[in-house]
């Protein structure tokens, strides 16, 4: 039980710190679009899967 409480508190502290960072102007966490190019997004076009999903959503 002690290990659970320690883990819970550690995760809660991380969440609180991230929330404080967002409140003080730091942007929200986001992915890099699958690339490792210094955080720059390499995706210039939507992939086929995304295009099909959007087309299906439009038809419903």
N, C-alpha and C positions, 0 to 999 in steps of 0.2 A: 504494500500500500504506500509505503514511503517513496518508493521509486516512481510510482504513478503520480504522486503529488509533486515531486521534484520535476518530473517531465512536464506536467501540466503547467506549473508555474513558469518554467523556462519558455515554453511555447507562448504562454500568455504575455510574457515580457517582450518577446520578439514581435508579437502582434501589436502591442501597445507602442513600441518604438517605431514600427512602420507607420502606424496611424499618426503619431506625432510628426513624423517626417512629412507625410502628405499634408497635414494641417498647416505646416509652416512653409508650404510652397514647393516642396519637392514633388515632382510628377509621380503619378502612379506607376507601379511596376508593370512592365510590358516586355513581351518577347522580342527577339531580333529577327523574326520572320524566317527562321531556320538557317540563317547564315552566321558566319563567324567573322564578319568583315568590320571589326571595330564598332559593332553595334549598328551599322548601317544596313538598312533593309535592301536585300538583293532582289526582292520580288517586284518586278515591274508590271507583270500581268497576272491575272487570276488563273489558277490552275483549272484543268478540266473538271475536276470534282466540284470545285466551288461554282463554276459556271453552270453545271448541271443542277446543282442544288438551288441556285437562284432562279433558274428557268422553271424548275418544278414549283417553287414557291409562288412565282408569278401566275402560274396556271391554276392555282387552287383558289 
